[in-house]
Amino acid sequence: MRHPRPRTHRIRAAALLLTALLSAGGLAAPATAAPPAAPAEGLALTPPMGFNNWNSTHCRAEFNEDMVKGIADLFVTKGLKDAGYQYVNLDDCWALPQRNADGKLVPDPARFPHGISAVADYVHAKGLKLGIYTSAGTKTCDGAGFPGALGHEESDARQFADWGVDYLKYDNCNNQGVDARLRYRTMRDALRATGRPIVYSICEWGENKPWEWASDVGQLWRTTGDISDNWGSMLSILKQNLPLAPYAGPGHWNDPDMLEVGNGGMTDTEYRSHFSLWAVMAAPLLIGTDLRTASPATLDILGNKEVIAVDQDPLGRQGTVVSSAGGRWVVAKEMADGSRAVALFNESGTAQRVATSAAAVGLPRAPGYTQRDLWQHRDANTAGTIAATVPAHGTVLLRVSADGHWAEHPPAVELGLDEAAFIERDTPATLTGTVTDLGRTPAREVSAALTGPDGWTVRALSPATAATLPSGASLRTRWRVTAPPGTPVGSYAFSLRVRHRSPAGERVTSELPVTASVVVPPPSGTSYLSDLPWLSAAGGWGPVERDTSNGEDAAGDGSPLTIGSTVYAKGLGVHAASEVAYYAGRRCAKVTAEVGVDDEKGAKGSVAFEIWADGVKAASTGVLTNADAAEPLTADVTGARVVRLVVTDGGDGIDSDHADWADARLSC
């Protein structure tokens, strides 16, 4: 994977190189450290919220004084300041490549003609705060090589304080092999010596497990490599950050990197998951999109005050994993008022029911519970089951409490389909929709309707209404769905809409978006998977490729599939984290492949392969690297409607994770 901020500028030298640089006068030897001051009090008692320009502008010329001021203006006019966003942070490229004759940093006069102090004054006048960036190395991370702070900590910290800086992001490039704890503590002490309260963001990518040592160094620390604006990157980072919940709390936060919401590489559904999961993980919320061009949908996501309240809860607990199976995740966060924020997250590429219970998320036994949907902004009561059918890559975020007021709300009603909606071309299909009362009170005058695209025929084959639906009961309706003749293979939007009345007479409407897929039955015999149409295909970088490796960028930019110097003519080239799904129609028996890391990244890359038959893992490998020869993988998929080929990142992030499903075949 190519990082926008190239990591090739890291110099992992040992003590000999450092000694040589010191003796040559290239670095000032760190003085004997005085006993560290007491930890700064009152900083980042909730996760920092704000903006950072890097994900949207990188080092392009558009990053300048006018942009920064414009972002501050938009914080106020778009209500983001009122929602809790506070910091307007500059990333790399704000300085000239060389210090001045006095060894001081010099703001780029083309980008910041009035200097950083003037920008800070402007931001402060808006009731906001300014952040800045440098690296714990001789140079920053951008390829142009701007001056880093290694050996200049005291001078740079004083400049930042004098300019009115309120936040420092301290990166990890060109660190000359100096011990991370030493580098980051040296800057900590320099910042404290200024006497100015400056939030200190440790950005060493989790390489030295800062969560184990940095709680008295900085207020937040990166736990992973850089995020990128794609589903695979976000998912990989999520999985690395989730296990670190015990280390987070007021004034010391795990930082899974900035938000990509609005940058265009994911869908709005995926961005809502991104935002919801960062909030449940009590992560810093730093907007990474250019707010000057943000869409209403992006602003709605970033400005959701109920989701932000989960992130900013004063108890400061990071959410923990309650369950995780088959791509169905339940993550729960204890809140200061005793409630629980519960994320029902569907990692997979098809809609799934995700369920848990009040007891499982840590709530006490109660006659009933109040459940608030933080994206739908409405309340319901539940008898204790917490469940929803969650769209592919979607998240339902709830706040559940045993508050004693549950009876004031209508019952929670769960909508779903018994199975994923697959319609074989030119063949009518029968879908079964369900409406279940999860509440303590009955749902009355229940009616269901399934609607599809223009020209499709949808007809109820069984009752679609119920006078009363008692607690725990379900209305099941069979629907005959017929596509117009010749409808192309692909995905089509349907909606299951349900109306009911609460015992108090309140009319409630619920809607479940449904994706129906028109498919072609798999051919009899054995076929190469690269010759068959897939239902969906997604990966960390670049598209999934047929019969070539993954080249990370545009379609068709790969090379011949090569594992351990063996070249394969057929197969799939992917980049972790990836998933490719095929319709098997309960007609197939076996998947076979030769799997491994493609040679094109040299010694880089580590992945694991999985084959899933519907919701069951049918076969898997351990972690494979470039040093491993191709490994044969066979899975029994008898009776499965959907077969999924999954590649995970091996637990260490997705950098250079080029993976090949060589000679992948489906036998039907």
PAMAR-851373 format. One record per residue (C-alpha): residue in three letters; y, x, z negated. Coordinates in steps of 0.2 Angstrom, whole numbers, padded with zeros to 4 digits, always signed. Last residue first. Example, Ala and Ser with C-alpha at 12.3 -4.5 7.8 and 13.67 -1.06 7.14 Angstrom:
REM PAMAR-851373
SER-0005+0068-0036
ALA-0022+0062-0039
//
This chain:
REM PAMAR-851373
CYS-0137-0106+0044
SER-0135-0087+0041
LEU-0118-0080+0039
ARG-0114-0062+0043
ALA-0103-0048+0037
ASP-0106-0032+0048
ALA-0093-0023+0038
TRP-0083-0033+0024
ASP-0070-0019+0023
ALA-0058-0015+0009
HIS-0041-0006+0009
ASP-0034-0005-0009
SER-0020+0007-0006
ASP-0011+0002-0022
ILE-0018-0015-0028
GLY-0017-0012-0047
ASP-0030-0004-0058
GLY-0042-0017-0063
GLY-0054-0015-0048
ASP-0041-0023-0036
THR-0052-0039-0033
VAL-0060-0043-0016
VAL-0066-0061-0013
LEU-0077-0068+0001
ARG-0078-0087-0002
VAL-0091-0099+0004
VAL-0087-0117+0004
ARG-0099-0132+0005
ALA-0113-0123-0003
GLY-0131-0129-0003
THR-0139-0112-0001
VAL-0126-0098-0003
ASP-0139-0085-0008
ALA-0129-0069-0008
THR-0132-0051-0001
LEU-0122-0035-0003
PRO-0126-0019+0005
GLU-0115-0004-0002
ALA-0106+0007+0010
ALA-0105+0025+0003
ASP-0094+0028-0012
ALA-0081+0041-0014
ASN-0068+0030-0006
THR-0070+0019-0022
LEU-0081+0005-0027
VAL-0080-0005-0044
GLY-0096-0015-0047
THR-0103-0026-0034
SER-0104-0045-0033
ALA-0116-0059-0029
ALA-0117-0078-0030
LYS-0102-0082-0041
VAL-0102-0101-0043
GLY-0088-0113-0039
ASP-0092-0116-0021
ALA-0104-0102-0016
TRP-0094-0086-0021
ILE-0096-0069-0014
GLU-0088-0055-0024
PHE-0082-0037-0020
ALA-0074-0024-0031
VAL-0060-0012-0027
SER-0053+0005-0029
GLY-0041+0014-0017
LYS-0036+0032-0013
ALA-0047+0046-0007
GLY-0042+0045+0011
LYS-0032+0029+0015
GLU-0041+0026+0032
ASP-0058+0028+0025
ASP-0060+0010+0021
VAL-0066+0005+0004
GLY-0084-0003+0004
VAL-0095-0017+0009
GLU-0110-0019+0020
ALA-0112-0038+0022
THR-0125-0052+0020
VAL-0122-0071+0017
LYS-0136-0082+0016
ALA-0142-0100+0016
CYS-0131-0112+0027
ARG-0130-0130+0030
ARG-0121-0137+0015
GLY-0105-0138+0026
ALA-0103-0119+0026
TYR-0084-0120+0028
TYR-0077-0102+0026
ALA-0065-0095+0013
VAL-0057-0077+0014
GLU-0049-0071-0002
SER-0039-0055-0006
ALA-0032-0044-0020
ALA-0035-0032-0012
HIS-0032-0028+0007
VAL-0043-0035+0020
GLY-0053-0029+0035
LEU-0067-0041+0041
GLY-0082-0036+0051
LYS-0089-0030+0067
ALA-0090-0014+0076
TYR-0094-0003+0061
VAL-0089+0015+0060
THR-0098+0026+0047
SER-0087+0040+0040
GLY-0090+0034+0022
ILE-0084+0017+0027
THR-0075+0014+0044
LEU-0069-0002+0051
PRO-0060+0003+0067
SER-0041+0004+0065
GLY-0028-0009+0059
ASP-0011-0014+0066
GLY-0018-0030+0074
ALA-0008-0042+0063
ALA+0008-0035+0056
ASP+0009-0024+0041
GLU-0004-0017+0029
GLY-0016-0010+0042
ASN-0031-0019+0037
SER-0047-0012+0045
THR-0053-0019+0062
ASP-0066-0032+0067
ARG-0056-0047+0062
GLU-0041-0043+0051
VAL-0034-0052+0035
PRO-0015-0051+0036
GLY-0004-0038+0028
TRP-0004-0033+0010
GLY-0012-0041-0005
GLY-0023-0053+0004
ALA-0025-0071+0010
ALA-0037-0080+0022
SER-0040-0099+0023
LEU-0052-0111+0031
TRP-0060-0098+0042
PRO-0065-0099+0060
LEU-0081-0089+0064
ASP-0082-0073+0075
SER-0077-0062+0060
LEU-0091-0070+0050
TYR-0104-0063+0062
SER-0116-0077+0065
THR-0134-0080+0061
GLY-0143-0096+0066
SER-0136-0113+0068
PRO-0117-0115+0070
PRO-0106-0119+0056
PRO-0099-0137+0056
VAL-0081-0138+0063
VAL-0067-0142+0051
VAL-0053-0154+0049
SER-0046-0149+0031
ALA-0038-0162+0020
THR-0025-0156+0008
VAL-0021-0168-0006
PRO-0004-0170-0015
LEU-0007-0179-0032
GLU+0006-0192-0036
SER+0009-0202-0052
THR+0020-0218-0054
VAL+0023-0225-0072
ARG+0030-0242-0076
GLU+0034-0245-0094
GLY+0026-0261-0101
ALA+0025-0255-0119
PRO+0006-0254-0117
SER+0010-0242-0102
ARG+0009-0248-0085
HIS+0001-0240-0070
ARG+0004-0234-0052
VAL-0007-0221-0043
ARG-0003-0211-0028
LEU-0016-0200-0019
SER-0006-0190-0005
PHE-0012-0182+0011
ALA-0007-0167+0020
TYR-0017-0160+0034
SER-0025-0143+0037
GLY-0033-0137+0053
VAL-0045-0140+0067
PRO-0037-0150+0080
THR-0038-0169+0081
GLY-0047-0174+0096
PRO-0049-0192+0092
PRO-0037-0198+0078
ALA-0044-0194+0061
THR-0054-0206+0051
VAL-0054-0207+0032
ARG-0066-0219+0022
TRP-0060-0220+0004
ARG-0071-0222-0011
THR-0062-0227-0027
ARG-0067-0222-0044
LEU-0057-0229-0059
SER-0060-0219-0075
ALA-0062-0222-0093
GLY-0057-0210-0107
SER-0044-0222-0115
PRO-0046-0239-0108
LEU-0041-0243-0090
THR-0035-0261-0089
ALA-0032-0273-0074
ALA-0040-0260-0062
THR-0036-0257-0044
ALA-0043-0247-0029
PRO-0060-0257-0028
SER-0072-0249-0016
LEU-0073-0245+0002
ALA-0054-0242+0003
ARG-0048-0238+0021
VAL-0038-0223+0028
THR-0035-0222+0046
TRP-0025-0207+0053
GLY-0011-0210+0066
ASP+0003-0204+0055
PRO-0003-0192+0042
GLY-0012-0198+0026
THR-0011-0210+0012
LEU-0022-0214-0002
ALA-0017-0228-0014
ALA-0022-0232-0032
SER-0018-0246-0043
VAL-0019-0248-0062
GLU-0012-0264-0070
ARG-0014-0256-0088
ALA-0017-0239-0094
PRO-0024-0239-0112
THR-0018-0229-0126
ARG-0025-0213-0133
GLY-0022-0205-0116
LEU-0033-0196-0104
ASP-0035-0211-0093
THR-0044-0206-0078
VAL-0040-0210-0059
THR-0053-0204-0047
GLY-0053-0202-0028
THR-0069-0202-0018
LEU-0068-0196+0000
THR-0079-0203+0014
ALA-0077-0194+0031
PRO-0076-0201+0049
THR-0083-0188+0062
ASP-0073-0182+0077
ARG-0070-0165+0068
GLU-0079-0163+0052
ILE-0068-0169+0038
PHE-0067-0158+0022
ALA-0058-0165+0007
ALA-0063-0155-0008
GLU-0074-0164-0019
ASP-0073-0178-0033
LEU-0055-0180-0029
GLY-0042-0180-0043
LEU-0029-0189-0053
GLU-0027-0188-0072
VAL-0017-0201-0081
ALA-0008-0196-0097
PRO-0005-0212-0107
PRO+0013-0219-0109
HIS+0024-0212-0123
GLU+0030-0219-0139
ALA+0012-0217-0146
TRP+0013-0198-0146
HIS+0027-0198-0159
GLY+0017-0189-0173
ASP+0021-0172-0166
ALA+0004-0165-0162
SER+0012-0155-0148
VAL+0008-0150-0130
ARG+0020-0142-0118
LEU+0013-0142-0100
LEU+0014-0131-0085
VAL+0003-0136-0070
THR+0001-0120-0060
GLY-0003-0119-0041
HIS-0012-0106-0030
ALA-0022-0120-0022
PRO-0017-0137-0030
VAL-0021-0141-0048
THR-0031-0156-0053
ALA-0025-0158-0071
ALA-0032-0157-0088
ILE-0028-0157-0107
THR-0040-0168-0117
GLY-0034-0172-0134
ALA-0031-0190-0135
THR-0016-0188-0123
ASN+0001-0195-0123
ALA+0013-0194-0109
ASP+0030-0186-0107
ARG+0041-0182-0091
HIS+0050-0167-0084
GLN+0039-0166-0068
TRP+0040-0147-0069
LEU+0038-0145-0088
ASP+0025-0159-0090
ARG+0026-0165-0108
GLN+0011-0169-0118
THR+0012-0178-0134
TYR-0004-0178-0144
GLY-0015-0191-0152
PRO-0024-0195-0168
ALA-0022-0177-0174
ARG-0033-0161-0176
PRO-0023-0146-0176
LEU-0017-0137-0160
GLY-0024-0120-0156
VAL-0026-0120-0137
ALA-0045-0125-0139
ALA-0041-0139-0151
ALA-0029-0147-0139
SER-0042-0147-0126
THR-0045-0138-0109
ALA-0046-0142-0091
VAL-0042-0136-0073
ARG-0048-0147-0059
GLN-0048-0137-0043
ALA-0038-0137-0026
THR-0043-0124-0014
GLY-0037-0106-0011
SER-0041-0100-0029
GLU-0030-0094-0043
ASN-0028-0111-0050
PHE-0017-0111-0066
LEU-0016-0123-0080
ALA-0002-0116-0091
VAL-0001-0123-0109
ALA+0014-0121-0119
ARG+0009-0125-0137
SER+0018-0134-0150
GLY+0021-0128-0168
ASP+0040-0128-0167
ALA+0041-0109-0164
MET+0029-0110-0149
GLU+0011-0103-0147
LYS+0007-0099-0129
ALA-0008-0105-0120
VAL-0016-0098-0104
VAL-0030-0108-0095
TRP-0036-0101-0079
ARG-0047-0108-0066
GLY-0052-0095-0052
GLY-0070-0098-0055
ALA-0069-0095-0074
SER-0055-0091-0085
SER-0052-0098-0103
VAL-0040-0097-0117
VAL-0030-0083-0110
THR-0016-0078-0122
GLY+0003-0082-0120
GLN+0015-0069-0127
ARG+0022-0074-0144
GLY+0041-0072-0147
LEU+0044-0085-0161
PRO+0061-0087-0154
ASP+0055-0096-0138
GLN+0064-0088-0123
ASP+0050-0089-0111
VAL+0045-0107-0115
ALA+0063-0112-0115
ILE+0064-0105-0097
VAL+0051-0117-0092
GLU+0061-0132-0099
LYS+0077-0125-0092
ASN+0071-0125-0074
GLY+0085-0114-0066
LEU+0074-0101-0057
ILE+0063-0115-0049
ASP+0077-0127-0045
LEU+0088-0112-0038
THR+0073-0107-0026
ALA+0071-0125-0020
PRO+0090-0127-0017
SER+0089-0111-0006
ALA+0095-0094-0011
THR+0107-0086+0001
ARG+0121-0079-0011
LEU+0107-0078-0025
ASP+0099-0063-0016
THR+0082-0063-0024
GLY+0075-0052-0038
ILE+0080-0063-0053
LEU+0075-0054-0069
LEU+0065-0065-0081
PRO+0058-0053-0095
ALA+0040-0058-0099
ALA+0036-0070-0113
MET+0018-0072-0104
VAL+0020-0091-0103
ALA+0037-0088-0094
TRP+0030-0075-0082
LEU+0016-0088-0079
SER+0027-0102-0075
PHE+0039-0091-0064
HIS+0025-0084-0053
SER+0016-0101-0052
ARG+0032-0110-0047
TYR+0033-0096-0034
GLU+0016-0099-0028
THR+0020-0118-0025
ASP+0036-0113-0017
THR+0026-0103-0005
MET+0026-0084-0005
GLY+0034-0069+0005
GLY+0051-0078+0007
ASN+0061-0069-0006
GLY+0065-0084-0016
VAL+0055-0080-0032
GLU+0051-0062-0032
LEU+0054-0060-0051
MET+0055-0042-0059
ASP+0041-0032-0067
PRO+0026-0036-0078
ASP+0037-0031-0093
ASN+0028-0032-0110
TRP+0041-0035-0123
HIS+0048-0027-0139
GLY+0063-0034-0147
PRO+0054-0050-0153
GLY+0036-0049-0149
ALA+0023-0041-0137
TYR+0009-0029-0141
PRO-0004-0042-0145
ALA-0002-0050-0127
LEU-0008-0035-0118
PRO-0023-0044-0110
LEU-0012-0054-0098
ASN-0002-0040-0091
GLN-0016-0032-0079
LYS-0021-0049-0073
LEU-0003-0055-0069
ILE+0000-0039-0060
SER-0015-0042-0048
LEU-0010-0060-0045
MET+0008-0055-0041
SER+0003-0042-0029
GLY-0010-0052-0020
TRP+0002-0067-0018
ASN+0015-0057-0009
ASP+0033-0051-0013
SER+0029-0035-0021
ILE+0028-0030-0039
ASP+0030-0011-0044
GLY+0016-0003-0054
THR+0011-0010-0070
THR+0015-0012-0089
ARG+0033-0009-0088
TRP+0041-0007-0105
LEU+0053-0018-0115
GLN+0065-0016-0130
GLY+0063+0003-0130
VAL+0058+0017-0142
ASP+0051+0009-0158
SER+0039-0002-0149
ALA+0035+0012-0136
TRP+0019+0019-0143
GLU+0004+0008-0138
TRP+0013-0004-0126
PRO+0018+0012-0117
LYS+0001+0014-0110
ASN+0004+0031-0102
GLU+0004+0025-0084
GLY+0011+0008-0088
TRP+0023+0009-0073
GLU+0035+0021-0082
CYS+0050+0009-0082
ILE+0056+0009-0100
SER+0070-0004-0102
TYR+0083+0000-0115
VAL+0095-0014-0120
ILE+0111-0005-0124
PRO+0120-0008-0141
ARG+0134+0005-0140
GLY+0134+0018-0154
THR+0133+0032-0141
ALA+0120+0041-0152
ARG+0108+0027-0149
LEU+0108+0029-0131
ALA+0105+0048-0133
ASP+0090+0045-0145
ARG+0082+0033-0133
MET+0085+0045-0119
THR+0075+0058-0128
ARG+0062+0046-0133
TYR+0058+0041-0115
ARG+0056+0059-0110
LEU+0046+0065-0125
ARG+0034+0050-0124
ALA+0032+0052-0106
ASP+0027+0071-0107
VAL+0036+0081-0094
GLY+0026+0083-0078
GLN+0041+0086-0068
ASN+0047+0068-0070
ASN+0051+0066-0051
CYS+0050+0047-0053
ASN+0048+0037-0069
ASP+0062+0024-0071
TYR+0074+0020-0084
LYS+0082+0003-0083
LEU+0097+0003-0094
TYR+0106-0012-0101
ASP+0123-0016-0108
VAL+0134-0004-0098
GLY+0153-0003-0103
TRP+0158+0012-0093
ASP+0160+0023-0109
ALA+0142+0018-0114
PHE+0135+0023-0097
GLN+0144+0039-0097
ARG+0138+0043-0114
ALA+0120+0040-0109
ASP+0123+0051-0094
SER+0129+0066-0105
GLU+0116+0064-0118
GLU+0101+0062-0106
HIS+0106+0076-0094
GLY+0090+0086-0094
LEU+0080+0073-0086
ALA+0094+0060-0080
GLY+0090+0058-0062
PRO+0102+0062-0048
PHE+0100+0052-0032
GLY+0086+0058-0020
ALA+0088+0049-0003
GLY+0070+0044-0004
ASP+0073+0032-0018
CYS+0064+0035-0035
THR+0078+0044-0045
LYS+0079+0063-0046
THR+0076+0076-0059
GLY+0066+0064-0069
ALA+0067+0050-0082
SER+0075+0039-0069
THR+0092+0030-0067
TYR+0097+0012-0067
ILE+0112+0001-0073
GLY+0114-0016-0082
LEU+0130-0026-0084
LYS+0132-0041-0096
LEU+0139-0059-0094
GLY+0153-0069-0102
LYS+0162-0069-0085
ALA+0175-0057-0091
HIS+0160-0045-0095
VAL+0155-0045-0076
TYR+0172-0041-0071
ASP+0174-0027-0084
ALA+0157-0020-0080
VAL+0163-0019-0061
ALA+0178-0010-0066
SER+0168+0002-0077
ILE+0156+0005-0062
GLY+0169+0012-0051
HIS+0183+0004-0041
PRO+0176+0009-0024
PHE+0159+0004-0029
ARG+0148+0005-0013
ALA+0159+0017-0003
PRO+0164+0026-0018
ASP+0146+0030-0023
PRO+0147+0031-0042
VAL+0148+0049-0048
LEU+0137+0055-0062
LYS+0144+0070-0072
GLY+0138+0088-0071
ASP+0156+0094-0073
ALA+0157+0100-0055
ASN+0152+0082-0050
ARG+0134+0076-0049
GLN+0126+0075-0032
PRO+0117+0061-0022
LEU+0132+0049-0025
ALA+0128+0035-0037
TRP+0123+0016-0035
CYS+0107+0020-0025
ASP+0094+0013-0038
ASP+0096-0003-0047
LEU+0111-0012-0053
ASN+0109-0026-0066
VAL+0118-0042-0069
TYR+0112-0047-0086
GLN+0114-0064-0095
TYR+0103-0078-0088
GLY+0101-0091-0101
ALA+0101-0108-0092
ASP+0120-0109-0095
LYS+0122-0093-0086
LEU+0111-0099-0072
GLY+0122-0115-0070
LYS+0125-0112-0051
THR+0144-0109-0053
VAL+0142-0096-0068
PHE+0128-0086-0062
LEU+0135-0087-0045
ASP+0151-0078-0050
ALA+0141-0064-0057
ILE+0131-0063-0041
GLY+0147-0062-0031
LYS+0153-0048-0042
VAL+0137-0038-0039
MET+0138-0042-0020
ASP+0156-0036-0019
GLU+0153-0020-0028
ASN+0139-0015-0017
PHE+0121-0018-0011
GLU+0124-0024+0007
ALA+0122-0005+0012
ARG+0103-0005+0010
CYS+0095+0003-0004
HIS+0083-0010-0009
THR+0092-0027-0005
SER+0081-0041-0011
ASN+0068-0033-0023
TRP+0081-0020-0029
ASN+0096-0032-0034
ASN+0092-0035-0052
PHE+0097-0051-0060
GLY+0096-0058-0078
MET+0085-0063-0092
PRO+0080-0052-0106
PRO+0065-0057-0116
THR+0070-0064-0133
LEU+0075-0053-0148
ALA+0082-0042-0134
LEU+0093-0031-0146
GLY+0096-0037-0163
GLU+0092-0021-0173
ALA+0091-0004-0164
PRO+0076+0005-0172
ALA+0081+0017-0186
ALA+0087+0033-0180
PRO+0075+0046-0174
PRO+0073+0062-0185
ALA+0083+0075-0175
ALA+0074+0082-0159
THR+0074+0100-0156
ALA+0085+0102-0141
PRO+0078+0098-0124
ALA+0078+0113-0112
ALA+0092+0111-0099
LEU+0085+0109-0082
GLY+0087+0119-0066
GLY+0092+0135-0075
ALA+0079+0145-0067
SER+0070+0147-0084
LEU+0069+0128-0086
LEU+0062+0126-0069
ALA+0049+0139-0071
THR+0044+0132-0088
LEU+0042+0114-0080
LEU+0032+0121-0066
LEU+0020+0130-0078
ALA+0019+0115-0090
ALA+0011+0104-0077
ALA+0017+0097-0061
ARG+0015+0079-0056
ILE+0029+0078-0045
ARG+0033+0060-0041
HIS+0043+0058-0025
THR+0028+0052-0015
ARG+0030+0036-0025
PRO+0041+0029-0012
ARG+0052+0015-0018
PRO+0048+0001-0006
HIS+0030+0005-0010
ARG+0017+0006+0004
MET+0000+0000+0000
//
